[in-house]
Amino acid sequence: MSNTFYKENKELDFDVNGFGRQKVLTEAEAAYRQILLLLFLRPGDYPSLPEMGIHISKRIRYKNIDYVTGTTMKEEITKQIRTYAPQVELVNLDIWSAKYKGEYYVILDIELAAEKTLSIAMTRKSTSLIDVRVEFN
């Protein structure tokens, strides 16, 4: 086993891998967890960081989809990532919407300096549930 593994900062998961050892997340996996946390947190959920969080589920549920895909949302997500997850090396963020089988989807394509591009697709399934799918490209 290489000594460099222990010299690099790695994010660990509470799960175990197929060999019964603690699972080590890749940069992209750790980044997507941090980004999802920022997307779904409501400002004020952490009293010590009152401005952290985007509360995207409220925006998708009650706002016009065009508003969500606009530049204001892109700037806010970028600012949140740079402020509260500076270890996530964000290269580019594109937000767009699509209608598929009668439902509107909001897609976030996040290009990371890590090894992959992260795509997050969200839709409202009901008034209280947001369905999320994450893919690495």
Phi, psi and omega in degrees: 000139184286144177286338182295335179303318184279344180273340181271149174283125179234149175261131183258152179252162177280351180275167175247153179276186182295346180259008179080012178258158180300134183285134177254126181278146173285169177302318181294318179296317179295321180295317182294325177295319179292321180292316177298321177301313179296321181296319187264347175293146173262140175306130182101350178298325173254106183303329180284343178230073190295341181261359182283129177120148183249331182057055185293334180297324177292319181293320180290323183287317191247354183253162173292137181301326179298326178294317182296323183274000182286176184291333179299316180295318179299316179296320181293316178296316179300316180297317180298316180295314181294328182278311190256350176221061185296341178286345175278111183274093182279125178263313182205151177225124175239134178238131177210165180234157179211152176253126182221122181052043175081001180242144176271137177242141172252127182243129175251117173259114185245114178269123182251154173289343174296189190286354188218168170258139184252128176244126179242121178249131181229142174215158177266122179272330177204189180287345184238005185227132175249127178267128184236139174227133181241133177228146174256130179250000000 
